[in-house]
Amino acid sequence: MINKVLTAHVPISLVDKVDQIAARMERSRGWIVKQALSAWVDQEEMRRRMTLDAMVDVETEQVIDHHLVQAWADSLGTDQPLPTPR
């Protein structure tokens, strides 16, 4: 794998936390940052896929009416909760 240096201005308090984690895990600061950045990128890619999927659901009218969801949510914790809307 080809690597490239990525530079960022990071608050000292965050650097200190990263350094503490690196020391605790006996890993380098760079390893910690790569792990965190990789996890964040994966999360953002998943968020994008989910957003695109949701947009398709809206376009194809595969949605649940807000009022049904609100009524269901309001019923939670009561003696007679409503079934999950579908």
PDB file with one MODEL, atoms N, CA, C and O in Angstrom:
MODEL        1
ATOM      1  N   MET A   1       0.847  -1.170   0.000  1.00  0.00           N
ATOM      2  CA  MET A   1       0.000   0.000   0.000  1.00  0.00           C
ATOM      3  C   MET A   1       0.896   1.238   0.000  1.00  0.00           C
ATOM      4  O   MET A   1       1.862   1.315   0.759  1.00  0.00           O
ATOM      5  N   ILE A   2       0.575   2.180  -0.837  1.00  0.00           N
ATOM      6  CA  ILE A   2       1.315   3.437  -0.891  1.00  0.00           C
ATOM      7  C   ILE A   2       0.723   4.375   0.152  1.00  0.00           C
ATOM      8  O   ILE A   2      -0.497   4.497   0.265  1.00  0.00           O
ATOM      9  N   ASN A   3       1.586   5.033   0.910  1.00  0.00           N
ATOM     10  CA  ASN A   3       1.143   5.960   1.951  1.00  0.00           C
ATOM     11  C   ASN A   3       1.431   7.386   1.546  1.00  0.00           C
ATOM     12  O   ASN A   3       2.304   7.647   0.718  1.00  0.00           O
ATOM     13  N   LYS A   4       0.698   8.299   2.132  1.00  0.00           N
ATOM     14  CA  LYS A   4       0.897   9.716   1.911  1.00  0.00           C
ATOM     15  C   LYS A   4       0.724  10.422   3.246  1.00  0.00           C
ATOM     16  O   LYS A   4      -0.143  10.050   4.038  1.00  0.00           O
ATOM     17  N   VAL A   5       1.523  11.412   3.497  1.00  0.00           N
ATOM     18  CA  VAL A   5       1.434  12.169   4.740  1.00  0.00           C
ATOM     19  C   VAL A   5       0.260  13.133   4.650  1.00  0.00           C
ATOM     20  O   VAL A   5       0.078  13.826   3.649  1.00  0.00           O
ATOM     21  N   LEU A   6      -0.527  13.161   5.714  1.00  0.00           N
ATOM     22  CA  LEU A   6      -1.675  14.047   5.819  1.00  0.00           C
ATOM     23  C   LEU A   6      -1.438  14.937   7.033  1.00  0.00           C
ATOM     24  O   LEU A   6      -1.222  14.440   8.138  1.00  0.00           O
ATOM     25  N   THR A   7      -1.478  16.227   6.833  1.00  0.00           N
ATOM     26  CA  THR A   7      -1.219  17.170   7.912  1.00  0.00           C
ATOM     27  C   THR A   7      -2.514  17.856   8.316  1.00  0.00           C
ATOM     28  O   THR A   7      -3.322  18.234   7.468  1.00  0.00           O
ATOM     29  N   ALA A   8      -2.702  18.011   9.623  1.00  0.00           N
ATOM     30  CA  ALA A   8      -3.902  18.681  10.123  1.00  0.00           C
ATOM     31  C   ALA A   8      -3.552  19.459  11.381  1.00  0.00           C
ATOM     32  O   ALA A   8      -2.698  19.044  12.164  1.00  0.00           O
ATOM     33  N   HIS A   9      -4.206  20.571  11.563  1.00  0.00           N
ATOM     34  CA  HIS A   9      -4.072  21.338  12.789  1.00  0.00           C
ATOM     35  C   HIS A   9      -5.070  20.774  13.792  1.00  0.00           C
ATOM     36  O   HIS A   9      -6.276  20.773  13.546  1.00  0.00           O
ATOM     37  N   VAL A  10      -4.559  20.294  14.927  1.00  0.00           N
ATOM     38  CA  VAL A  10      -5.392  19.622  15.918  1.00  0.00           C
ATOM     39  C   VAL A  10      -5.211  20.323  17.261  1.00  0.00           C
ATOM     40  O   VAL A  10      -4.088  20.652  17.644  1.00  0.00           O
ATOM     41  N   PRO A  11      -6.308  20.552  17.978  1.00  0.00           N
ATOM     42  CA  PRO A  11      -6.183  21.183  19.297  1.00  0.00           C
ATOM     43  C   PRO A  11      -5.277  20.370  20.222  1.00  0.00           C
ATOM     44  O   PRO A  11      -5.289  19.140  20.198  1.00  0.00           O
ATOM     45  N   ILE A  12      -4.505  21.067  21.022  1.00  0.00           N
ATOM     46  CA  ILE A  12      -3.559  20.409  21.923  1.00  0.00           C
ATOM     47  C   ILE A  12      -4.269  19.424  22.845  1.00  0.00           C
ATOM     48  O   ILE A  12      -3.742  18.347  23.126  1.00  0.00           O
ATOM     49  N   SER A  13      -5.452  19.781  23.313  1.00  0.00           N
ATOM     50  CA  SER A  13      -6.174  18.880  24.217  1.00  0.00           C
ATOM     51  C   SER A  13      -6.491  17.547  23.541  1.00  0.00           C
ATOM     52  O   SER A  13      -6.467  16.501  24.189  1.00  0.00           O
ATOM     53  N   LEU A  14      -6.785  17.580  22.252  1.00  0.00           N
ATOM     54  CA  LEU A  14      -7.060  16.345  21.518  1.00  0.00           C
ATOM     55  C   LEU A  14      -5.776  15.549  21.301  1.00  0.00           C
ATOM     56  O   LEU A  14      -5.775  14.323  21.420  1.00  0.00           O
ATOM     57  N   VAL A  15      -4.700  16.233  20.988  1.00  0.00           N
ATOM     58  CA  VAL A  15      -3.404  15.569  20.826  1.00  0.00           C
ATOM     59  C   VAL A  15      -3.016  14.873  22.121  1.00  0.00           C
ATOM     60  O   VAL A  15      -2.532  13.741  22.107  1.00  0.00           O
ATOM     61  N   ASP A  16      -3.232  15.558  23.245  1.00  0.00           N
ATOM     62  CA  ASP A  16      -2.914  14.956  24.545  1.00  0.00           C
ATOM     63  C   ASP A  16      -3.708  13.675  24.768  1.00  0.00           C
ATOM     64  O   ASP A  16      -3.166  12.687  25.263  1.00  0.00           O
ATOM     65  N   LYS A  17      -4.978  13.685  24.411  1.00  0.00           N
ATOM     66  CA  LYS A  17      -5.801  12.482  24.561  1.00  0.00           C
ATOM     67  C   LYS A  17      -5.317  11.360  23.663  1.00  0.00           C
ATOM     68  O   LYS A  17      -5.256  10.203  24.080  1.00  0.00           O
ATOM     69  N   VAL A  18      -4.971  11.705  22.425  1.00  0.00           N
ATOM     70  CA  VAL A  18      -4.445  10.704  21.491  1.00  0.00           C
ATOM     71  C   VAL A  18      -3.153  10.118  22.038  1.00  0.00           C
ATOM     72  O   VAL A  18      -2.947   8.905  21.987  1.00  0.00           O
ATOM     73  N   ASP A  19      -2.283  10.972  22.559  1.00  0.00           N
ATOM     74  CA  ASP A  19      -1.016  10.499  23.130  1.00  0.00           C
ATOM     75  C   ASP A  19      -1.255   9.583  24.328  1.00  0.00           C
ATOM     76  O   ASP A  19      -0.542   8.593  24.498  1.00  0.00           O
ATOM     77  N   GLN A  20      -2.237   9.897  25.150  1.00  0.00           N
ATOM     78  CA  GLN A  20      -2.549   9.046  26.304  1.00  0.00           C
ATOM     79  C   GLN A  20      -3.039   7.681  25.847  1.00  0.00           C
ATOM     80  O   GLN A  20      -2.644   6.652  26.395  1.00  0.00           O
ATOM     81  N   ILE A  21      -3.894   7.681  24.851  1.00  0.00           N
ATOM     82  CA  ILE A  21      -4.400   6.408  24.320  1.00  0.00           C
ATOM     83  C   ILE A  21      -3.268   5.615  23.688  1.00  0.00           C
ATOM     84  O   ILE A  21      -3.161   4.406  23.891  1.00  0.00           O
ATOM     85  N   ALA A  22      -2.428   6.290  22.927  1.00  0.00           N
ATOM     86  CA  ALA A  22      -1.298   5.619  22.284  1.00  0.00           C
ATOM     87  C   ALA A  22      -0.384   4.975  23.330  1.00  0.00           C
ATOM     88  O   ALA A  22       0.052   3.836  23.162  1.00  0.00           O
ATOM     89  N   ALA A  23      -0.101   5.697  24.391  1.00  0.00           N
ATOM     90  CA  ALA A  23       0.761   5.150  25.444  1.00  0.00           C
ATOM     91  C   ALA A  23       0.095   3.957  26.122  1.00  0.00           C
ATOM     92  O   ALA A  23       0.741   2.938  26.368  1.00  0.00           O
ATOM     93  N   ARG A  24      -1.194   4.085  26.421  1.00  0.00           N
ATOM     94  CA  ARG A  24      -1.927   3.007  27.079  1.00  0.00           C
ATOM     95  C   ARG A  24      -1.960   1.751  26.207  1.00  0.00           C
ATOM     96  O   ARG A  24      -1.859   0.633  26.713  1.00  0.00           O
ATOM     97  N   MET A  25      -2.102   1.946  24.889  1.00  0.00           N
ATOM     98  CA  MET A  25      -2.195   0.807  23.973  1.00  0.00           C
ATOM     99  C   MET A  25      -0.832   0.363  23.444  1.00  0.00           C
ATOM    100  O   MET A  25      -0.723  -0.620  22.711  1.00  0.00           O
ATOM    101  N   GLU A  26       0.197   1.105  23.829  1.00  0.00           N
ATOM    102  CA  GLU A  26       1.549   0.829  23.344  1.00  0.00           C
ATOM    103  C   GLU A  26       1.588   0.841  21.820  1.00  0.00           C
ATOM    104  O   GLU A  26       2.149  -0.051  21.183  1.00  0.00           O
ATOM    105  N   ARG A  27       0.979   1.874  21.261  1.00  0.00           N
ATOM    106  CA  ARG A  27       0.951   2.098  19.817  1.00  0.00           C
ATOM    107  C   ARG A  27       1.441   3.507  19.542  1.00  0.00           C
ATOM    108  O   ARG A  27       1.532   4.331  20.452  1.00  0.00           O
ATOM    109  N   SER A  28       1.752   3.777  18.295  1.00  0.00           N
ATOM    110  CA  SER A  28       2.207   5.116  17.935  1.00  0.00           C
ATOM    111  C   SER A  28       1.016   6.051  17.771  1.00  0.00           C
ATOM    112  O   SER A  28      -0.115   5.610  17.565  1.00  0.00           O
ATOM    113  N   ARG A  29       1.287   7.335  17.864  1.00  0.00           N
ATOM    114  CA  ARG A  29       0.261   8.346  17.614  1.00  0.00           C
ATOM    115  C   ARG A  29      -0.298   8.167  16.208  1.00  0.00           C
ATOM    116  O   ARG A  29      -1.508   8.256  16.002  1.00  0.00           O
ATOM    117  N   GLY A  30       0.582   7.916  15.240  1.00  0.00           N
ATOM    118  CA  GLY A  30       0.148   7.729  13.857  1.00  0.00           C
ATOM    119  C   GLY A  30      -0.805   6.558  13.701  1.00  0.00           C
ATOM    120  O   GLY A  30      -1.768   6.637  12.937  1.00  0.00           O
ATOM    121  N   TRP A  31      -0.543   5.462  14.425  1.00  0.00           N
ATOM    122  CA  TRP A  31      -1.413   4.287  14.347  1.00  0.00           C
ATOM    123  C   TRP A  31      -2.803   4.636  14.870  1.00  0.00           C
ATOM    124  O   TRP A  31      -3.814   4.265  14.274  1.00  0.00           O
ATOM    125  N   ILE A  32      -2.839   5.357  15.999  1.00  0.00           N
ATOM    126  CA  ILE A  32      -4.119   5.753  16.585  1.00  0.00           C
ATOM    127  C   ILE A  32      -4.889   6.636  15.611  1.00  0.00           C
ATOM    128  O   ILE A  32      -6.085   6.436  15.401  1.00  0.00           O
ATOM    129  N   VAL A  33      -4.213   7.605  15.020  1.00  0.00           N
ATOM    130  CA  VAL A  33      -4.877   8.532  14.091  1.00  0.00           C
ATOM    131  C   VAL A  33      -5.378   7.775  12.868  1.00  0.00           C
ATOM    132  O   VAL A  33      -6.484   8.038  12.398  1.00  0.00           O
ATOM    133  N   LYS A  34      -4.584   6.836  12.339  1.00  0.00           N
ATOM    134  CA  LYS A  34      -5.040   6.051  11.176  1.00  0.00           C
ATOM    135  C   LYS A  34      -6.283   5.237  11.521  1.00  0.00           C
ATOM    136  O   LYS A  34      -7.218   5.163  10.724  1.00  0.00           O
ATOM    137  N   GLN A  35      -6.295   4.628  12.705  1.00  0.00           N
ATOM    138  CA  GLN A  35      -7.460   3.841  13.117  1.00  0.00           C
ATOM    139  C   GLN A  35      -8.704   4.726  13.229  1.00  0.00           C
ATOM    140  O   GLN A  35      -9.783   4.361  12.761  1.00  0.00           O
ATOM    141  N   ALA A  36      -8.537   5.889  13.854  1.00  0.00           N
ATOM    142  CA  ALA A  36      -9.666   6.800  14.039  1.00  0.00           C
ATOM    143  C   ALA A  36     -10.171   7.326  12.702  1.00  0.00           C
ATOM    144  O   ALA A  36     -11.378   7.387  12.472  1.00  0.00           O
ATOM    145  N   LEU A  37      -9.263   7.702  11.835  1.00  0.00           N
ATOM    146  CA  LEU A  37      -9.658   8.235  10.530  1.00  0.00           C
ATOM    147  C   LEU A  37     -10.337   7.160   9.690  1.00  0.00           C
ATOM    148  O   LEU A  37     -11.319   7.432   9.000  1.00  0.00           O
ATOM    149  N   SER A  38      -9.821   5.961   9.749  1.00  0.00           N
ATOM    150  CA  SER A  38     -10.423   4.853   9.002  1.00  0.00           C
ATOM    151  C   SER A  38     -11.842   4.576   9.494  1.00  0.00           C
ATOM    152  O   SER A  38     -12.749   4.368   8.688  1.00  0.00           O
ATOM    153  N   ALA A  39     -12.035   4.573  10.805  1.00  0.00           N
ATOM    154  CA  ALA A  39     -13.365   4.337  11.371  1.00  0.00           C
ATOM    155  C   ALA A  39     -14.325   5.456  10.972  1.00  0.00           C
ATOM    156  O   ALA A  39     -15.487   5.195  10.659  1.00  0.00           O
ATOM    157  N   TRP A  40     -13.845   6.700  10.982  1.00  0.00           N
ATOM    158  CA  TRP A  40     -14.697   7.827  10.620  1.00  0.00           C
ATOM    159  C   TRP A  40     -15.105   7.750   9.146  1.00  0.00           C
ATOM    160  O   TRP A  40     -16.263   7.991   8.805  1.00  0.00           O
ATOM    161  N   VAL A  41     -14.153   7.415   8.279  1.00  0.00           N
ATOM    162  CA  VAL A  41     -14.454   7.299   6.848  1.00  0.00           C
ATOM    163  C   VAL A  41     -15.474   6.182   6.622  1.00  0.00           C
ATOM    164  O   VAL A  41     -16.414   6.352   5.846  1.00  0.00           O
ATOM    165  N   ASP A  42     -15.295   5.040   7.293  1.00  0.00           N
ATOM    166  CA  ASP A  42     -16.255   3.946   7.170  1.00  0.00           C
ATOM    167  C   ASP A  42     -17.648   4.397   7.610  1.00  0.00           C
ATOM    168  O   ASP A  42     -18.642   4.082   6.957  1.00  0.00           O
ATOM    169  N   GLN A  43     -17.714   5.134   8.717  1.00  0.00           N
ATOM    170  CA  GLN A  43     -18.989   5.627   9.235  1.00  0.00           C
ATOM    171  C   GLN A  43     -19.646   6.583   8.244  1.00  0.00           C
ATOM    172  O   GLN A  43     -20.851   6.492   8.007  1.00  0.00           O
ATOM    173  N   GLU A  44     -18.885   7.483   7.671  1.00  0.00           N
ATOM    174  CA  GLU A  44     -19.436   8.436   6.711  1.00  0.00           C
ATOM    175  C   GLU A  44     -19.903   7.742   5.435  1.00  0.00           C
ATOM    176  O   GLU A  44     -20.923   8.120   4.860  1.00  0.00           O
ATOM    177  N   GLU A  45     -19.161   6.727   4.990  1.00  0.00           N
ATOM    178  CA  GLU A  45     -19.594   5.970   3.808  1.00  0.00           C
ATOM    179  C   GLU A  45     -20.907   5.240   4.090  1.00  0.00           C
ATOM    180  O   GLU A  45     -21.791   5.193   3.235  1.00  0.00           O
ATOM    181  N   MET A  46     -21.030   4.675   5.283  1.00  0.00           N
ATOM    182  CA  MET A  46     -22.271   3.997   5.659  1.00  0.00           C
ATOM    183  C   MET A  46     -23.423   4.999   5.737  1.00  0.00           C
ATOM    184  O   MET A  46     -24.527   4.716   5.271  1.00  0.00           O
ATOM    185  N   ARG A  47     -23.165   6.166   6.326  1.00  0.00           N
ATOM    186  CA  ARG A  47     -24.190   7.205   6.421  1.00  0.00           C
ATOM    187  C   ARG A  47     -24.661   7.614   5.027  1.00  0.00           C
ATOM    188  O   ARG A  47     -25.858   7.809   4.814  1.00  0.00           O
ATOM    189  N   ARG A  48     -23.743   7.744   4.084  1.00  0.00           N
ATOM    190  CA  ARG A  48     -24.099   8.119   2.711  1.00  0.00           C
ATOM    191  C   ARG A  48     -24.955   7.039   2.060  1.00  0.00           C
ATOM    192  O   ARG A  48     -25.964   7.342   1.422  1.00  0.00           O
ATOM    193  N   ARG A  49     -24.547   5.762   2.222  1.00  0.00           N
ATOM    194  CA  ARG A  49     -25.337   4.656   1.651  1.00  0.00           C
ATOM    195  C   ARG A  49     -26.750   4.640   2.242  1.00  0.00           C
ATOM    196  O   ARG A  49     -27.731   4.453   1.523  1.00  0.00           O
ATOM    197  N   MET A  50     -26.838   4.836   3.553  1.00  0.00           N
ATOM    198  CA  MET A  50     -28.147   4.824   4.200  1.00  0.00           C
ATOM    199  C   MET A  50     -29.004   5.997   3.726  1.00  0.00           C
ATOM    200  O   MET A  50     -30.213   5.854   3.548  1.00  0.00           O
ATOM    201  N   THR A  51     -28.385   7.140   3.525  1.00  0.00           N
ATOM    202  CA  THR A  51     -29.117   8.307   3.025  1.00  0.00           C
ATOM    203  C   THR A  51     -29.637   8.048   1.616  1.00  0.00           C
ATOM    204  O   THR A  51     -30.790   8.354   1.315  1.00  0.00           O
ATOM    205  N   LEU A  52     -28.800   7.490   0.758  1.00  0.00           N
ATOM    206  CA  LEU A  52     -29.237   7.184  -0.607  1.00  0.00           C
ATOM    207  C   LEU A  52     -30.360   6.156  -0.606  1.00  0.00           C
ATOM    208  O   LEU A  52     -31.318   6.277  -1.370  1.00  0.00           O
ATOM    209  N   ASP A  53     -30.244   5.137   0.259  1.00  0.00           N
ATOM    210  CA  ASP A  53     -31.311   4.140   0.377  1.00  0.00           C
ATOM    211  C   ASP A  53     -32.608   4.786   0.844  1.00  0.00           C
ATOM    212  O   ASP A  53     -33.684   4.474   0.334  1.00  0.00           O
ATOM    213  N   ALA A  54     -32.502   5.687   1.815  1.00  0.00           N
ATOM    214  CA  ALA A  54     -33.700   6.367   2.328  1.00  0.00           C
ATOM    215  C   ALA A  54     -34.334   7.236   1.254  1.00  0.00           C
ATOM    216  O   ALA A  54     -35.559   7.328   1.168  1.00  0.00           O
ATOM    217  N   MET A  55     -33.510   7.872   0.438  1.00  0.00           N
ATOM    218  CA  MET A  55     -34.048   8.706  -0.640  1.00  0.00           C
ATOM    219  C   MET A  55     -34.815   7.857  -1.649  1.00  0.00           C
ATOM    220  O   MET A  55     -35.840   8.293  -2.172  1.00  0.00           O
ATOM    221  N   VAL A  56     -34.330   6.656  -1.925  1.00  0.00           N
ATOM    222  CA  VAL A  56     -35.050   5.744  -2.819  1.00  0.00           C
ATOM    223  C   VAL A  56     -36.385   5.361  -2.185  1.00  0.00           C
ATOM    224  O   VAL A  56     -37.410   5.313  -2.865  1.00  0.00           O
ATOM    225  N   ASP A  57     -36.370   5.091  -0.879  1.00  0.00           N
ATOM    226  CA  ASP A  57     -37.622   4.757  -0.193  1.00  0.00           C
ATOM    227  C   ASP A  57     -38.629   5.893  -0.319  1.00  0.00           C
ATOM    228  O   ASP A  57     -39.812   5.646  -0.553  1.00  0.00           O
ATOM    229  N   VAL A  58     -38.182   7.118  -0.167  1.00  0.00           N
ATOM    230  CA  VAL A  58     -39.088   8.261  -0.283  1.00  0.00           C
ATOM    231  C   VAL A  58     -39.610   8.372  -1.711  1.00  0.00           C
ATOM    232  O   VAL A  58     -40.803   8.595  -1.922  1.00  0.00           O
ATOM    233  N   GLU A  59     -38.727   8.219  -2.685  1.00  0.00           N
ATOM    234  CA  GLU A  59     -39.139   8.322  -4.090  1.00  0.00           C
ATOM    235  C   GLU A  59     -40.159   7.247  -4.464  1.00  0.00           C
ATOM    236  O   GLU A  59     -41.044   7.485  -5.285  1.00  0.00           O
ATOM    237  N   THR A  60     -40.031   6.068  -3.861  1.00  0.00           N
ATOM    238  CA  THR A  60     -40.946   4.963  -4.169  1.00  0.00           C
ATOM    239  C   THR A  60     -42.088   4.870  -3.156  1.00  0.00           C
ATOM    240  O   THR A  60     -42.845   3.899  -3.136  1.00  0.00           O
ATOM    241  N   GLU A  61     -42.192   5.895  -2.324  1.00  0.00           N
ATOM    242  CA  GLU A  61     -43.255   6.005  -1.328  1.00  0.00           C
ATOM    243  C   GLU A  61     -43.281   4.832  -0.354  1.00  0.00           C
ATOM    244  O   GLU A  61     -44.348   4.409   0.092  1.00  0.00           O
ATOM    245  N   GLN A  62     -42.109   4.314  -0.032  1.00  0.00           N
ATOM    246  CA  GLN A  62     -41.975   3.248   0.960  1.00  0.00           C
ATOM    247  C   GLN A  62     -41.663   3.896   2.310  1.00  0.00           C
ATOM    248  O   GLN A  62     -40.582   3.712   2.870  1.00  0.00           O
ATOM    249  N   VAL A  63     -42.623   4.650   2.813  1.00  0.00           N
ATOM    250  CA  VAL A  63     -42.431   5.400   4.058  1.00  0.00           C
ATOM    251  C   VAL A  63     -43.590   5.112   5.003  1.00  0.00           C
ATOM    252  O   VAL A  63     -44.626   4.582   4.602  1.00  0.00           O
ATOM    253  N   ILE A  64     -43.391   5.473   6.261  1.00  0.00           N
ATOM    254  CA  ILE A  64     -44.437   5.328   7.272  1.00  0.00           C
ATOM    255  C   ILE A  64     -44.897   6.726   7.658  1.00  0.00           C
ATOM    256  O   ILE A  64     -44.077   7.614   7.887  1.00  0.00           O
ATOM    257  N   ASP A  65     -46.191   6.916   7.729  1.00  0.00           N
ATOM    258  CA  ASP A  65     -46.764   8.208   8.062  1.00  0.00           C
ATOM    259  C   ASP A  65     -46.268   8.682   9.430  1.00  0.00           C
ATOM    260  O   ASP A  65     -46.239   7.923  10.399  1.00  0.00           O
ATOM    261  N   HIS A  66     -45.886   9.940   9.481  1.00  0.00           N
ATOM    262  CA  HIS A  66     -45.352  10.524  10.712  1.00  0.00           C
ATOM    263  C   HIS A  66     -46.319  10.372  11.878  1.00  0.00           C
ATOM    264  O   HIS A  66     -45.900  10.066  12.994  1.00  0.00           O
ATOM    265  N   HIS A  67     -47.592  10.581  11.631  1.00  0.00           N
ATOM    266  CA  HIS A  67     -48.586  10.501  12.701  1.00  0.00           C
ATOM    267  C   HIS A  67     -48.653   9.094  13.301  1.00  0.00           C
ATOM    268  O   HIS A  67     -48.853   8.939  14.506  1.00  0.00           O
ATOM    269  N   LEU A  68     -48.484   8.070  12.458  1.00  0.00           N
ATOM    270  CA  LEU A  68     -48.466   6.694  12.962  1.00  0.00           C
ATOM    271  C   LEU A  68     -47.246   6.456  13.846  1.00  0.00           C
ATOM    272  O   LEU A  68     -47.342   5.813  14.890  1.00  0.00           O
ATOM    273  N   VAL A  69     -46.107   6.975  13.423  1.00  0.00           N
ATOM    274  CA  VAL A  69     -44.878   6.817  14.208  1.00  0.00           C
ATOM    275  C   VAL A  69     -45.003   7.568  15.524  1.00  0.00           C
ATOM    276  O   VAL A  69     -44.611   7.050  16.569  1.00  0.00           O
ATOM    277  N   GLN A  70     -45.544   8.777  15.488  1.00  0.00           N
ATOM    278  CA  GLN A  70     -45.701   9.574  16.702  1.00  0.00           C
ATOM    279  C   GLN A  70     -46.642   8.887  17.686  1.00  0.00           C
ATOM    280  O   GLN A  70     -46.369   8.844  18.885  1.00  0.00           O
ATOM    281  N   ALA A  71     -47.751   8.350  17.177  1.00  0.00           N
ATOM    282  CA  ALA A  71     -48.703   7.651  18.047  1.00  0.00           C
ATOM    283  C   ALA A  71     -48.045   6.422  18.674  1.00  0.00           C
ATOM    284  O   ALA A  71     -48.245   6.144  19.857  1.00  0.00           O
ATOM    285  N   TRP A  72     -47.270   5.694  17.890  1.00  0.00           N
ATOM    286  CA  TRP A  72     -46.562   4.518  18.405  1.00  0.00           C
ATOM    287  C   TRP A  72     -45.572   4.938  19.485  1.00  0.00           C
ATOM    288  O   TRP A  72     -45.531   4.335  20.557  1.00  0.00           O
ATOM    289  N   ALA A  73     -44.770   5.972  19.207  1.00  0.00           N
ATOM    290  CA  ALA A  73     -43.770   6.436  20.171  1.00  0.00           C
ATOM    291  C   ALA A  73     -44.443   6.900  21.460  1.00  0.00           C
ATOM    292  O   ALA A  73     -43.953   6.618  22.554  1.00  0.00           O
ATOM    293  N   ASP A  74     -45.558   7.608  21.334  1.00  0.00           N
ATOM    294  CA  ASP A  74     -46.277   8.092  22.509  1.00  0.00           C
ATOM    295  C   ASP A  74     -46.831   6.939  23.341  1.00  0.00           C
ATOM    296  O   ASP A  74     -47.002   7.072  24.553  1.00  0.00           O
ATOM    297  N   SER A  75     -47.113   5.804  22.693  1.00  0.00           N
ATOM    298  CA  SER A  75     -47.700   4.669  23.403  1.00  0.00           C
ATOM    299  C   SER A  75     -46.659   3.839  24.157  1.00  0.00           C
ATOM    300  O   SER A  75     -47.012   3.048  25.032  1.00  0.00           O
ATOM    301  N   LEU A  76     -45.383   4.014  23.820  1.00  0.00           N
ATOM    302  CA  LEU A  76     -44.340   3.241  24.493  1.00  0.00           C
ATOM    303  C   LEU A  76     -44.295   3.618  25.967  1.00  0.00           C
ATOM    304  O   LEU A  76     -44.405   4.795  26.312  1.00  0.00           O
ATOM    305  N   GLY A  77     -44.136   2.649  26.818  1.00  0.00           N
ATOM    306  CA  GLY A  77     -44.101   2.909  28.243  1.00  0.00           C
ATOM    307  C   GLY A  77     -45.480   2.997  28.868  1.00  0.00           C
ATOM    308  O   GLY A  77     -45.599   3.229  30.071  1.00  0.00           O
ATOM    309  N   THR A  78     -46.520   2.816  28.074  1.00  0.00           N
ATOM    310  CA  THR A  78     -47.881   2.809  28.612  1.00  0.00           C
ATOM    311  C   THR A  78     -48.314   1.360  28.845  1.00  0.00           C
ATOM    312  O   THR A  78     -47.581   0.427  28.517  1.00  0.00           O
ATOM    313  N   ASP A  79     -49.487   1.184  29.402  1.00  0.00           N
ATOM    314  CA  ASP A  79     -50.013  -0.163  29.640  1.00  0.00           C
ATOM    315  C   ASP A  79     -50.392  -0.874  28.351  1.00  0.00           C
ATOM    316  O   ASP A  79     -50.448  -2.103  28.307  1.00  0.00           O
ATOM    317  N   GLN A  80     -50.655  -0.092  27.288  1.00  0.00           N
ATOM    318  CA  GLN A  80     -51.068  -0.691  26.020  1.00  0.00           C
ATOM    319  C   GLN A  80     -50.271  -0.074  24.861  1.00  0.00           C
ATOM    320  O   GLN A  80     -50.806   0.736  24.104  1.00  0.00           O
ATOM    321  N   PRO A  81     -48.996  -0.456  24.723  1.00  0.00           N
ATOM    322  CA  PRO A  81     -48.223   0.086  23.603  1.00  0.00           C
ATOM    323  C   PRO A  81     -48.762  -0.418  22.272  1.00  0.00           C
ATOM    324  O   PRO A  81     -49.176  -1.570  22.145  1.00  0.00           O
ATOM    325  N   LEU A  82     -48.749   0.459  21.296  1.00  0.00           N
ATOM    326  CA  LEU A  82     -49.214   0.095  19.956  1.00  0.00           C
ATOM    327  C   LEU A  82     -48.164  -0.772  19.268  1.00  0.00           C
ATOM    328  O   LEU A  82     -46.981  -0.695  19.599  1.00  0.00           O
ATOM    329  N   PRO A  83     -48.595  -1.604  18.305  1.00  0.00           N
ATOM    330  CA  PRO A  83     -47.611  -2.376  17.526  1.00  0.00           C
ATOM    331  C   PRO A  83     -46.767  -1.425  16.676  1.00  0.00           C
ATOM    332  O   PRO A  83     -47.188  -0.324  16.324  1.00  0.00           O
ATOM    333  N   THR A  84     -45.578  -1.889  16.368  1.00  0.00           N
ATOM    334  CA  THR A  84     -44.670  -1.082  15.539  1.00  0.00           C
ATOM    335  C   THR A  84     -45.331  -0.806  14.200  1.00  0.00           C
ATOM    336  O   THR A  84     -45.803  -1.729  13.537  1.00  0.00           O
ATOM    337  N   PRO A  85     -45.368   0.468  13.796  1.00  0.00           N
ATOM    338  CA  PRO A  85     -45.995   0.793  12.500  1.00  0.00           C
ATOM    339  C   PRO A  85     -45.218   0.174  11.344  1.00  0.00           C
ATOM    340  O   PRO A  85     -43.994   0.048  11.397  1.00  0.00           O
ATOM    341  N   ARG A  86     -45.943  -0.208  10.303  1.00  0.00           N
ATOM    342  CA  ARG A  86     -45.299  -0.806   9.122  1.00  0.00           C
ATOM    343  C   ARG A  86     -45.799  -0.120   7.881  1.00  0.00           C
ATOM    344  O   ARG A  86     -45.386  -0.468   6.775  1.00  0.00           O
TER     345      ARG A  86
ENDMDL
END
